[in-house]
Amino acid sequence: MPETVTAFSWIDGQWQSHWPLNDRALHYGDGLFETIRFASDGSIPLWPYHKQRLLQGLCALNFPIDSFQRIEEALAQRPESPLQGGKLLISRGTGPRGYAPPAEPDLVLQWQSFAPPAWWYQRLPQGLTVGISDIALAIQPALAGFKHLNRLEQVLARQRFEPHWQEAVMLDTQGRVIEGCMSNLFLLENNRLVTADLSGCGVNGVVRRWLLEQQNVIITPFEPERLLAADAVFFCNSLQGIALACDITGQRYGHPAAQQQIAALQQDLENLYA
């Protein structure tokens, strides 16, 4: 069955059903997005981390200083939906032709509601089968960490998945492990959590941010050899949760203590949404 999605755009102070043809997000990817999972009571448990990332992106892209306040005001008036997933797109709005943004941009938002998928571990209890992508992430510190609307590297990487892959490890142009195509990744080494340094590229996901506050995590650059030698590797994002890799390019993972530790992290996350 096709996915049910409802979409509304915030234009000129009200939610409408169209999207401007001369919008800068459409023409240049000039904007941000957040993908959100709601709890059963309609709250957003990880909203503080979404807010962190939005503020970082708005600042990096030089959006007007009151942009976040305007976003929160619009979201407070968003159309109600029983669907517990949402995607928020934030555009600098309309403007004349050319890359230069208007001096006084008027934000345009789009809100999409959808039913989120079941957690990864529920759909794939055996774990994720993972490859290593041959699409490298460009190093650009000015765009690292937040979710801007330019995702062509991920589009190319996703096109090249083998049929049996559920995720792919993405490296930067220097060959260092950065993230999954659609998630962050962590290693478990001798009961220590390790994750990649994202100062040059990659998306600092909200579950990653949450884990960094909950756990003692080592943040460091590393190469694929360290990934393949780890006791366990897991991937995480806000819609899919936390899931172990069972196989990365033929390297099998099955450390029982690691599996229990990572299952406990998923349960802690899941409890936020109960």
PANU-594873 format. One record per residue (C-alpha): x negated, y negated, z; residue number from 0. Coordinates in nm, 3 decimals. Layout:
BEGIN
<pt><X>X</X><Y>Y</Y><Z>Z</Z><k>NUM</k></pt>
...
//
This chain:
BEGIN
<pt><X>0.000</X><Y>0.000</Y><Z>0.000</Z><k>0</k></pt>
<pt><X>-0.123</X><Y>-0.353</Y><Z>-0.069</Z><k>1</k></pt>
<pt><X>-0.228</X><Y>-0.552</Y><Z>0.236</Z><k>2</k></pt>
<pt><X>0.032</X><Y>-0.797</Y><Z>0.369</Z><k>3</k></pt>
<pt><X>-0.114</X><Y>-1.147</Y><Z>0.386</Z><k>4</k></pt>
<pt><X>0.065</X><Y>-1.475</Y><Z>0.445</Z><k>5</k></pt>
<pt><X>-0.119</X><Y>-1.800</Y><Z>0.376</Z><k>6</k></pt>
<pt><X>-0.057</X><Y>-2.168</Y><Z>0.450</Z><k>7</k></pt>
<pt><X>-0.270</X><Y>-2.475</Y><Z>0.388</Z><k>8</k></pt>
<pt><X>-0.304</X><Y>-2.777</Y><Z>0.618</Z><k>9</k></pt>
<pt><X>-0.290</X><Y>-3.082</Y><Z>0.392</Z><k>10</k></pt>
<pt><X>-0.209</X><Y>-3.439</Y><Z>0.494</Z><k>11</k></pt>
<pt><X>-0.111</X><Y>-3.339</Y><Z>0.846</Z><k>12</k></pt>
<pt><X>0.125</X><Y>-3.052</Y><Z>0.770</Z><k>13</k></pt>
<pt><X>0.123</X><Y>-2.686</Y><Z>0.673</Z><k>14</k></pt>
<pt><X>0.208</X><Y>-2.633</Y><Z>0.306</Z><k>15</k></pt>
<pt><X>0.212</X><Y>-2.343</Y><Z>0.062</Z><k>16</k></pt>
<pt><X>-0.038</X><Y>-2.466</Y><Z>-0.200</Z><k>17</k></pt>
<pt><X>-0.412</X><Y>-2.530</Y><Z>-0.227</Z><k>18</k></pt>
<pt><X>-0.545</X><Y>-2.839</Y><Z>-0.414</Z><k>19</k></pt>
<pt><X>-0.706</X><Y>-2.760</Y><Z>-0.749</Z><k>20</k></pt>
<pt><X>-0.986</X><Y>-3.015</Y><Z>-0.697</Z><k>21</k></pt>
<pt><X>-1.075</X><Y>-2.886</Y><Z>-0.351</Z><k>22</k></pt>
<pt><X>-1.449</X><Y>-2.872</Y><Z>-0.279</Z><k>23</k></pt>
<pt><X>-1.425</X><Y>-2.526</Y><Z>-0.122</Z><k>24</k></pt>
<pt><X>-1.296</X><Y>-2.390</Y><Z>-0.452</Z><k>25</k></pt>
<pt><X>-1.554</X><Y>-2.570</Y><Z>-0.666</Z><k>26</k></pt>
<pt><X>-1.867</X><Y>-2.563</Y><Z>-0.449</Z><k>27</k></pt>
<pt><X>-1.804</X><Y>-2.336</Y><Z>-0.150</Z><k>28</k></pt>
<pt><X>-1.821</X><Y>-2.654</Y><Z>0.059</Z><k>29</k></pt>
<pt><X>-1.677</X><Y>-2.523</Y><Z>0.381</Z><k>30</k></pt>
<pt><X>-1.663</X><Y>-2.260</Y><Z>0.652</Z><k>31</k></pt>
<pt><X>-1.451</X><Y>-1.966</Y><Z>0.757</Z><k>32</k></pt>
<pt><X>-1.376</X><Y>-1.758</Y><Z>1.064</Z><k>33</k></pt>
<pt><X>-1.209</X><Y>-1.415</Y><Z>1.073</Z><k>34</k></pt>
<pt><X>-1.018</X><Y>-1.365</Y><Z>1.397</Z><k>35</k></pt>
<pt><X>-0.862</X><Y>-1.075</Y><Z>1.584</Z><k>36</k></pt>
<pt><X>-0.584</X><Y>-1.156</Y><Z>1.830</Z><k>37</k></pt>
<pt><X>-0.506</X><Y>-0.978</Y><Z>2.155</Z><k>38</k></pt>
<pt><X>-0.163</X><Y>-0.824</Y><Z>2.209</Z><k>39</k></pt>
<pt><X>-0.047</X><Y>-1.139</Y><Z>2.393</Z><k>40</k></pt>
<pt><X>-0.146</X><Y>-1.365</Y><Z>2.101</Z><k>41</k></pt>
<pt><X>-0.462</X><Y>-1.500</Y><Z>2.262</Z><k>42</k></pt>
<pt><X>-0.805</X><Y>-1.498</Y><Z>2.097</Z><k>43</k></pt>
<pt><X>-1.046</X><Y>-1.333</Y><Z>2.345</Z><k>44</k></pt>
<pt><X>-1.358</X><Y>-1.431</Y><Z>2.152</Z><k>45</k></pt>
<pt><X>-1.246</X><Y>-1.787</Y><Z>2.070</Z><k>46</k></pt>
<pt><X>-1.534</X><Y>-1.950</Y><Z>2.268</Z><k>47</k></pt>
<pt><X>-1.778</X><Y>-1.777</Y><Z>2.031</Z><k>48</k></pt>
<pt><X>-1.577</X><Y>-1.871</Y><Z>1.723</Z><k>49</k></pt>
<pt><X>-1.585</X><Y>-2.228</Y><Z>1.852</Z><k>50</k></pt>
<pt><X>-1.963</X><Y>-2.216</Y><Z>1.899</Z><k>51</k></pt>
<pt><X>-2.011</X><Y>-2.103</Y><Z>1.542</Z><k>52</k></pt>
<pt><X>-1.763</X><Y>-2.350</Y><Z>1.396</Z><k>53</k></pt>
<pt><X>-1.931</X><Y>-2.640</Y><Z>1.574</Z><k>54</k></pt>
<pt><X>-2.271</X><Y>-2.523</Y><Z>1.447</Z><k>55</k></pt>
<pt><X>-2.141</X><Y>-2.500</Y><Z>1.090</Z><k>56</k></pt>
<pt><X>-1.959</X><Y>-2.833</Y><Z>1.098</Z><k>57</k></pt>
<pt><X>-2.274</X><Y>-3.002</Y><Z>1.224</Z><k>58</k></pt>
<pt><X>-2.502</X><Y>-2.826</Y><Z>0.973</Z><k>59</k></pt>
<pt><X>-2.279</X><Y>-2.927</Y><Z>0.680</Z><k>60</k></pt>
<pt><X>-2.241</X><Y>-3.285</Y><Z>0.809</Z><k>61</k></pt>
<pt><X>-1.863</X><Y>-3.274</Y><Z>0.846</Z><k>62</k></pt>
<pt><X>-1.699</X><Y>-3.574</Y><Z>1.018</Z><k>63</k></pt>
<pt><X>-1.759</X><Y>-3.583</Y><Z>1.393</Z><k>64</k></pt>
<pt><X>-1.390</X><Y>-3.536</Y><Z>1.477</Z><k>65</k></pt>
<pt><X>-1.348</X><Y>-3.229</Y><Z>1.252</Z><k>66</k></pt>
<pt><X>-1.324</X><Y>-2.970</Y><Z>1.527</Z><k>67</k></pt>
<pt><X>-1.060</X><Y>-3.172</Y><Z>1.711</Z><k>68</k></pt>
<pt><X>-0.857</X><Y>-3.191</Y><Z>1.390</Z><k>69</k></pt>
<pt><X>-0.895</X><Y>-2.815</Y><Z>1.337</Z><k>70</k></pt>
<pt><X>-0.769</X><Y>-2.736</Y><Z>1.687</Z><k>71</k></pt>
<pt><X>-0.471</X><Y>-2.972</Y><Z>1.642</Z><k>72</k></pt>
<pt><X>-0.378</X><Y>-2.800</Y><Z>1.315</Z><k>73</k></pt>
<pt><X>-0.416</X><Y>-2.451</Y><Z>1.460</Z><k>74</k></pt>
<pt><X>-0.187</X><Y>-2.542</Y><Z>1.748</Z><k>75</k></pt>
<pt><X>0.084</X><Y>-2.602</Y><Z>1.487</Z><k>76</k></pt>
<pt><X>0.014</X><Y>-2.302</Y><Z>1.265</Z><k>77</k></pt>
<pt><X>0.311</X><Y>-2.094</Y><Z>1.151</Z><k>78</k></pt>
<pt><X>0.391</X><Y>-1.811</Y><Z>1.388</Z><k>79</k></pt>
<pt><X>0.322</X><Y>-1.458</Y><Z>1.269</Z><k>80</k></pt>
<pt><X>0.354</X><Y>-1.112</Y><Z>1.426</Z><k>81</k></pt>
<pt><X>0.035</X><Y>-1.009</Y><Z>1.244</Z><k>82</k></pt>
<pt><X>-0.265</X><Y>-0.995</Y><Z>1.477</Z><k>83</k></pt>
<pt><X>-0.542</X><Y>-1.087</Y><Z>1.237</Z><k>84</k></pt>
<pt><X>-0.621</X><Y>-1.424</Y><Z>1.088</Z><k>85</k></pt>
<pt><X>-0.868</X><Y>-1.594</Y><Z>0.859</Z><k>86</k></pt>
<pt><X>-0.931</X><Y>-1.968</Y><Z>0.887</Z><k>87</k></pt>
<pt><X>-1.087</X><Y>-2.147</Y><Z>0.588</Z><k>88</k></pt>
<pt><X>-1.213</X><Y>-2.501</Y><Z>0.639</Z><k>89</k></pt>
<pt><X>-1.284</X><Y>-2.721</Y><Z>0.340</Z><k>90</k></pt>
<pt><X>-1.427</X><Y>-3.070</Y><Z>0.318</Z><k>91</k></pt>
<pt><X>-1.120</X><Y>-3.137</Y><Z>0.106</Z><k>92</k></pt>
<pt><X>-1.073</X><Y>-3.297</Y><Z>-0.231</Z><k>93</k></pt>
<pt><X>-1.312</X><Y>-3.533</Y><Z>-0.401</Z><k>94</k></pt>
<pt><X>-1.449</X><Y>-3.657</Y><Z>-0.733</Z><k>95</k></pt>
<pt><X>-1.647</X><Y>-3.434</Y><Z>-0.966</Z><k>96</k></pt>
<pt><X>-2.008</X><Y>-3.373</Y><Z>-0.864</Z><k>97</k></pt>
<pt><X>-2.191</X><Y>-3.233</Y><Z>-0.565</Z><k>98</k></pt>
<pt><X>-2.193</X><Y>-3.553</Y><Z>-0.358</Z><k>99</k></pt>
<pt><X>-1.920</X><Y>-3.531</Y><Z>-0.092</Z><k>100</k></pt>
<pt><X>-1.671</X><Y>-3.815</Y><Z>-0.049</Z><k>101</k></pt>
<pt><X>-1.773</X><Y>-4.077</Y><Z>0.205</Z><k>102</k></pt>
<pt><X>-1.455</X><Y>-4.016</Y><Z>0.407</Z><k>103</k></pt>
<pt><X>-1.351</X><Y>-3.653</Y><Z>0.350</Z><k>104</k></pt>
<pt><X>-1.006</X><Y>-3.534</Y><Z>0.448</Z><k>105</k></pt>
<pt><X>-1.025</X><Y>-3.177</Y><Z>0.577</Z><k>106</k></pt>
<pt><X>-0.812</X><Y>-2.908</Y><Z>0.416</Z><k>107</k></pt>
<pt><X>-0.753</X><Y>-2.585</Y><Z>0.606</Z><k>108</k></pt>
<pt><X>-0.608</X><Y>-2.255</Y><Z>0.498</Z><k>109</k></pt>
<pt><X>-0.469</X><Y>-2.007</Y><Z>0.748</Z><k>110</k></pt>
<pt><X>-0.416</X><Y>-1.646</Y><Z>0.642</Z><k>111</k></pt>
<pt><X>-0.237</X><Y>-1.393</Y><Z>0.865</Z><k>112</k></pt>
<pt><X>-0.283</X><Y>-1.019</Y><Z>0.819</Z><k>113</k></pt>
<pt><X>-0.271</X><Y>-0.691</Y><Z>1.008</Z><k>114</k></pt>
<pt><X>-0.624</X><Y>-0.610</Y><Z>1.133</Z><k>115</k></pt>
<pt><X>-0.767</X><Y>-0.264</Y><Z>1.071</Z><k>116</k></pt>
<pt><X>-0.800</X><Y>-0.004</Y><Z>1.343</Z><k>117</k></pt>
<pt><X>-1.134</X><Y>-0.015</Y><Z>1.521</Z><k>118</k></pt>
<pt><X>-1.419</X><Y>0.140</Y><Z>1.325</Z><k>119</k></pt>
<pt><X>-1.469</X><Y>0.429</Y><Z>1.570</Z><k>120</k></pt>
<pt><X>-1.101</X><Y>0.524</Y><Z>1.542</Z><k>121</k></pt>
<pt><X>-1.116</X><Y>0.550</Y><Z>1.164</Z><k>122</k></pt>
<pt><X>-1.468</X><Y>0.697</Y><Z>1.150</Z><k>123</k></pt>
<pt><X>-1.521</X><Y>0.893</Y><Z>1.473</Z><k>124</k></pt>
<pt><X>-1.828</X><Y>1.064</Y><Z>1.328</Z><k>125</k></pt>
<pt><X>-1.999</X><Y>0.724</Y><Z>1.288</Z><k>126</k></pt>
<pt><X>-2.100</X><Y>0.517</Y><Z>0.988</Z><k>127</k></pt>
<pt><X>-2.295</X><Y>0.640</Y><Z>0.690</Z><k>128</k></pt>
<pt><X>-2.524</X><Y>0.353</Y><Z>0.592</Z><k>129</k></pt>
<pt><X>-2.762</X><Y>0.265</Y><Z>0.312</Z><k>130</k></pt>
<pt><X>-3.023</X><Y>-0.006</Y><Z>0.275</Z><k>131</k></pt>
<pt><X>-2.924</X><Y>-0.268</Y><Z>0.021</Z><k>132</k></pt>
<pt><X>-3.159</X><Y>-0.377</Y><Z>-0.256</Z><k>133</k></pt>
<pt><X>-3.002</X><Y>-0.724</Y><Z>-0.249</Z><k>134</k></pt>
<pt><X>-3.224</X><Y>-0.944</Y><Z>-0.032</Z><k>135</k></pt>
<pt><X>-3.097</X><Y>-1.235</Y><Z>0.175</Z><k>136</k></pt>
<pt><X>-3.257</X><Y>-1.568</Y><Z>0.086</Z><k>137</k></pt>
<pt><X>-3.430</X><Y>-1.744</Y><Z>0.375</Z><k>138</k></pt>
<pt><X>-3.260</X><Y>-2.080</Y><Z>0.432</Z><k>139</k></pt>
<pt><X>-3.265</X><Y>-2.197</Y><Z>0.797</Z><k>140</k></pt>
<pt><X>-3.025</X><Y>-2.485</Y><Z>0.720</Z><k>141</k></pt>
<pt><X>-2.750</X><Y>-2.230</Y><Z>0.646</Z><k>142</k></pt>
<pt><X>-2.841</X><Y>-1.956</Y><Z>0.894</Z><k>143</k></pt>
<pt><X>-2.604</X><Y>-1.838</Y><Z>1.166</Z><k>144</k></pt>
<pt><X>-2.262</X><Y>-1.968</Y><Z>1.062</Z><k>145</k></pt>
<pt><X>-2.006</X><Y>-1.846</Y><Z>0.808</Z><k>146</k></pt>
<pt><X>-2.021</X><Y>-2.083</Y><Z>0.513</Z><k>147</k></pt>
<pt><X>-1.809</X><Y>-2.007</Y><Z>0.208</Z><k>148</k></pt>
<pt><X>-2.099</X><Y>-1.900</Y><Z>-0.014</Z><k>149</k></pt>
<pt><X>-2.103</X><Y>-1.519</Y><Z>0.020</Z><k>150</k></pt>
<pt><X>-2.238</X><Y>-1.413</Y><Z>-0.319</Z><k>151</k></pt>
<pt><X>-2.527</X><Y>-1.217</Y><Z>-0.165</Z><k>152</k></pt>
<pt><X>-2.273</X><Y>-1.007</Y><Z>0.026</Z><k>153</k></pt>
<pt><X>-2.054</X><Y>-0.971</Y><Z>-0.284</Z><k>154</k></pt>
<pt><X>-2.350</X><Y>-0.836</Y><Z>-0.482</Z><k>155</k></pt>
<pt><X>-2.452</X><Y>-0.606</Y><Z>-0.198</Z><k>156</k></pt>
<pt><X>-2.100</X><Y>-0.470</Y><Z>-0.155</Z><k>157</k></pt>
<pt><X>-2.075</X><Y>-0.394</Y><Z>-0.528</Z><k>158</k></pt>
<pt><X>-2.384</X><Y>-0.174</Y><Z>-0.497</Z><k>159</k></pt>
<pt><X>-2.258</X><Y>0.047</Y><Z>-0.212</Z><k>160</k></pt>
<pt><X>-2.287</X><Y>0.418</Y><Z>-0.281</Z><k>161</k></pt>
<pt><X>-1.943</X><Y>0.588</Y><Z>-0.265</Z><k>162</k></pt>
<pt><X>-2.019</X><Y>0.750</Y><Z>0.073</Z><k>163</k></pt>
<pt><X>-2.151</X><Y>0.436</Y><Z>0.246</Z><k>164</k></pt>
<pt><X>-1.941</X><Y>0.247</Y><Z>0.498</Z><k>165</k></pt>
<pt><X>-2.204</X><Y>-0.024</Y><Z>0.554</Z><k>166</k></pt>
<pt><X>-2.544</X><Y>-0.133</Y><Z>0.425</Z><k>167</k></pt>
<pt><X>-2.847</X><Y>-0.280</Y><Z>0.599</Z><k>168</k></pt>
<pt><X>-2.953</X><Y>-0.611</Y><Z>0.447</Z><k>169</k></pt>
<pt><X>-3.312</X><Y>-0.731</Y><Z>0.451</Z><k>170</k></pt>
<pt><X>-3.445</X><Y>-1.079</Y><Z>0.388</Z><k>171</k></pt>
<pt><X>-3.685</X><Y>-1.165</Y><Z>0.105</Z><k>172</k></pt>
<pt><X>-3.979</X><Y>-1.081</Y><Z>0.334</Z><k>173</k></pt>
<pt><X>-3.847</X><Y>-0.728</Y><Z>0.393</Z><k>174</k></pt>
<pt><X>-3.726</X><Y>-0.779</Y><Z>0.751</Z><k>175</k></pt>
<pt><X>-3.400</X><Y>-0.630</Y><Z>0.877</Z><k>176</k></pt>
<pt><X>-3.133</X><Y>-0.899</Y><Z>0.925</Z><k>177</k></pt>
<pt><X>-2.781</X><Y>-0.753</Y><Z>0.945</Z><k>178</k></pt>
<pt><X>-2.521</X><Y>-0.535</Y><Z>0.780</Z><k>179</k></pt>
<pt><X>-2.337</X><Y>-0.649</Y><Z>0.471</Z><k>180</k></pt>
<pt><X>-2.031</X><Y>-0.731</Y><Z>0.684</Z><k>181</k></pt>
<pt><X>-2.157</X><Y>-0.696</Y><Z>1.039</Z><k>182</k></pt>
<pt><X>-2.446</X><Y>-0.749</Y><Z>1.278</Z><k>183</k></pt>
<pt><X>-2.667</X><Y>-0.462</Y><Z>1.384</Z><k>184</k></pt>
<pt><X>-2.844</X><Y>-0.359</Y><Z>1.704</Z><k>185</k></pt>
<pt><X>-3.102</X><Y>-0.094</Y><Z>1.785</Z><k>186</k></pt>
<pt><X>-3.116</X><Y>0.109</Y><Z>2.103</Z><k>187</k></pt>
<pt><X>-3.474</X><Y>0.189</Y><Z>2.208</Z><k>188</k></pt>
<pt><X>-3.541</X><Y>0.355</Y><Z>2.544</Z><k>189</k></pt>
<pt><X>-3.215</X><Y>0.206</Y><Z>2.684</Z><k>190</k></pt>
<pt><X>-3.306</X><Y>-0.142</Y><Z>2.556</Z><k>191</k></pt>
<pt><X>-3.094</X><Y>-0.329</Y><Z>2.301</Z><k>192</k></pt>
<pt><X>-3.276</X><Y>-0.499</Y><Z>2.015</Z><k>193</k></pt>
<pt><X>-3.131</X><Y>-0.723</Y><Z>1.745</Z><k>194</k></pt>
<pt><X>-3.273</X><Y>-0.921</Y><Z>1.456</Z><k>195</k></pt>
<pt><X>-3.387</X><Y>-1.282</Y><Z>1.463</Z><k>196</k></pt>
<pt><X>-3.132</X><Y>-1.478</Y><Z>1.255</Z><k>197</k></pt>
<pt><X>-3.309</X><Y>-1.814</Y><Z>1.252</Z><k>198</k></pt>
<pt><X>-3.384</X><Y>-1.790</Y><Z>0.879</Z><k>199</k></pt>
<pt><X>-3.068</X><Y>-1.629</Y><Z>0.742</Z><k>200</k></pt>
<pt><X>-2.775</X><Y>-1.410</Y><Z>0.835</Z><k>201</k></pt>
<pt><X>-2.450</X><Y>-1.459</Y><Z>1.025</Z><k>202</k></pt>
<pt><X>-2.453</X><Y>-1.483</Y><Z>1.405</Z><k>203</k></pt>
<pt><X>-2.131</X><Y>-1.291</Y><Z>1.464</Z><k>204</k></pt>
<pt><X>-1.895</X><Y>-1.347</Y><Z>1.754</Z><k>205</k></pt>
<pt><X>-1.935</X><Y>-0.991</Y><Z>1.887</Z><k>206</k></pt>
<pt><X>-2.312</X><Y>-1.036</Y><Z>1.863</Z><k>207</k></pt>
<pt><X>-2.282</X><Y>-1.361</Y><Z>2.061</Z><k>208</k></pt>
<pt><X>-2.066</X><Y>-1.185</Y><Z>2.319</Z><k>209</k></pt>
<pt><X>-2.315</X><Y>-0.898</Y><Z>2.353</Z><k>210</k></pt>
<pt><X>-2.603</X><Y>-1.140</Y><Z>2.398</Z><k>211</k></pt>
<pt><X>-2.421</X><Y>-1.285</Y><Z>2.699</Z><k>212</k></pt>
<pt><X>-2.318</X><Y>-0.946</Y><Z>2.841</Z><k>213</k></pt>
<pt><X>-2.642</X><Y>-0.753</Y><Z>2.793</Z><k>214</k></pt>
<pt><X>-3.018</X><Y>-0.798</Y><Z>2.816</Z><k>215</k></pt>
<pt><X>-3.102</X><Y>-0.802</Y><Z>2.444</Z><k>216</k></pt>
<pt><X>-3.442</X><Y>-0.842</Y><Z>2.279</Z><k>217</k></pt>
<pt><X>-3.423</X><Y>-1.073</Y><Z>1.974</Z><k>218</k></pt>
<pt><X>-3.715</X><Y>-1.014</Y><Z>1.741</Z><k>219</k></pt>
<pt><X>-3.802</X><Y>-0.970</Y><Z>1.373</Z><k>220</k></pt>
<pt><X>-3.847</X><Y>-0.607</Y><Z>1.267</Z><k>221</k></pt>
<pt><X>-3.887</X><Y>-0.395</Y><Z>0.956</Z><k>222</k></pt>
<pt><X>-3.687</X><Y>-0.092</Y><Z>0.838</Z><k>223</k></pt>
<pt><X>-3.943</X><Y>0.149</Y><Z>0.988</Z><k>224</k></pt>
<pt><X>-3.844</X><Y>0.038</Y><Z>1.338</Z><k>225</k></pt>
<pt><X>-3.477</X><Y>0.070</Y><Z>1.252</Z><k>226</k></pt>
<pt><X>-3.524</X><Y>0.429</Y><Z>1.137</Z><k>227</k></pt>
<pt><X>-3.726</X><Y>0.519</Y><Z>1.448</Z><k>228</k></pt>
<pt><X>-3.467</X><Y>0.388</Y><Z>1.698</Z><k>229</k></pt>
<pt><X>-3.271</X><Y>0.614</Y><Z>1.933</Z><k>230</k></pt>
<pt><X>-2.951</X><Y>0.470</Y><Z>1.789</Z><k>231</k></pt>
<pt><X>-2.827</X><Y>0.194</Y><Z>1.561</Z><k>232</k></pt>
<pt><X>-2.487</X><Y>0.031</Y><Z>1.583</Z><k>233</k></pt>
<pt><X>-2.298</X><Y>-0.229</Y><Z>1.384</Z><k>234</k></pt>
<pt><X>-2.041</X><Y>-0.478</Y><Z>1.510</Z><k>235</k></pt>
<pt><X>-1.796</X><Y>-0.742</Y><Z>1.396</Z><k>236</k></pt>
<pt><X>-1.483</X><Y>-0.907</Y><Z>1.528</Z><k>237</k></pt>
<pt><X>-1.231</X><Y>-0.702</Y><Z>1.327</Z><k>238</k></pt>
<pt><X>-1.397</X><Y>-0.360</Y><Z>1.329</Z><k>239</k></pt>
<pt><X>-1.555</X><Y>-0.358</Y><Z>1.675</Z><k>240</k></pt>
<pt><X>-1.871</X><Y>-0.161</Y><Z>1.760</Z><k>241</k></pt>
<pt><X>-1.964</X><Y>0.162</Y><Z>1.580</Z><k>242</k></pt>
<pt><X>-2.266</X><Y>0.388</Y><Z>1.570</Z><k>243</k></pt>
<pt><X>-2.452</X><Y>0.475</Y><Z>1.254</Z><k>244</k></pt>
<pt><X>-2.463</X><Y>0.851</Y><Z>1.213</Z><k>245</k></pt>
<pt><X>-2.688</X><Y>0.835</Y><Z>0.905</Z><k>246</k></pt>
<pt><X>-2.906</X><Y>0.563</Y><Z>0.750</Z><k>247</k></pt>
<pt><X>-3.059</X><Y>0.671</Y><Z>0.416</Z><k>248</k></pt>
<pt><X>-3.075</X><Y>1.030</Y><Z>0.539</Z><k>249</k></pt>
<pt><X>-3.207</X><Y>0.951</Y><Z>0.888</Z><k>250</k></pt>
<pt><X>-2.963</X><Y>1.115</Y><Z>1.130</Z><k>251</k></pt>
<pt><X>-2.877</X><Y>0.972</Y><Z>1.471</Z><k>252</k></pt>
<pt><X>-2.720</X><Y>1.175</Y><Z>1.751</Z><k>253</k></pt>
<pt><X>-2.877</X><Y>1.075</Y><Z>2.084</Z><k>254</k></pt>
<pt><X>-2.604</X><Y>1.171</Y><Z>2.342</Z><k>255</k></pt>
<pt><X>-2.698</X><Y>0.907</Y><Z>2.602</Z><k>256</k></pt>
<pt><X>-2.706</X><Y>0.639</Y><Z>2.332</Z><k>257</k></pt>
<pt><X>-2.364</X><Y>0.745</Y><Z>2.208</Z><k>258</k></pt>
<pt><X>-2.221</X><Y>0.712</Y><Z>2.560</Z><k>259</k></pt>
<pt><X>-2.381</X><Y>0.371</Y><Z>2.611</Z><k>260</k></pt>
<pt><X>-2.247</X><Y>0.232</Y><Z>2.285</Z><k>261</k></pt>
<pt><X>-1.901</X><Y>0.382</Y><Z>2.344</Z><k>262</k></pt>
<pt><X>-1.897</X><Y>0.195</Y><Z>2.676</Z><k>263</k></pt>
<pt><X>-1.976</X><Y>-0.133</Y><Z>2.497</Z><k>264</k></pt>
<pt><X>-1.687</X><Y>-0.074</Y><Z>2.257</Z><k>265</k></pt>
<pt><X>-1.456</X><Y>-0.002</Y><Z>2.550</Z><k>266</k></pt>
<pt><X>-1.559</X><Y>-0.328</Y><Z>2.719</Z><k>267</k></pt>
<pt><X>-1.481</X><Y>-0.513</Y><Z>2.396</Z><k>268</k></pt>
<pt><X>-1.152</X><Y>-0.332</Y><Z>2.349</Z><k>269</k></pt>
<pt><X>-1.044</X><Y>-0.418</Y><Z>2.703</Z><k>270</k></pt>
<pt><X>-1.048</X><Y>-0.785</Y><Z>2.606</Z><k>271</k></pt>
<pt><X>-0.770</X><Y>-0.718</Y><Z>2.355</Z><k>272</k></pt>
<pt><X>-0.545</X><Y>-0.503</Y><Z>2.575</Z><k>273</k></pt>
//
